[in-house]
């Protein structure tokens, strides 16, 4: 409890060893790992949040799309999928 009060960024793991909370760079990596497992919407089996974003960027790059055209395409995809989807607003 003393460590919790004095060092809130540190915590104990299950083996009672001191564990630091991830810094901002580490947290970004952990967020990407989670995005690689989140379905694009509940019930979606074809793509995760990360695989969809990567595929969109590949299409943009290979097709030499302008940023404006790409953002419009992403906006159309966002509004055409179920309302609780993870399609990015813009990439």
Residue, then its C-alpha position, 0 to 999 in steps of 0.5 A: x500500500x505504501x508503494x501504491x500511495x508513493x509511486x502510483x505508476x508502479x504496481x505489483x504483479x501476481x508474483x509480488x514483483x514490482x512492475x512499472x507502468x508502460x511509458x507512452x511509447x510502450x503504451x502505443x505498442x500495447x495499443x497496437x497489439x490490442x488493435x490487432x485482435x479487435x474485430x472491426x465490429x462485433x461479429x466481423x471475422x474478416x478484419x481486425x482494426x489494425x488489418x483494415x487500416x493496413x489494407x487501406x494504406x496499402x491500397x492508397x499507396x499502390x493506387x497513388x491516391x490523393x489524401x483528399x480522395x482517400x479520406x473521402x473513401x474512408x468516410x464512406x466506409x465508416x458510414x456504410x459499416x455498422x454504427x459501432x465499427x472501428x473504421x478509422x475516421x481518417x488515416 
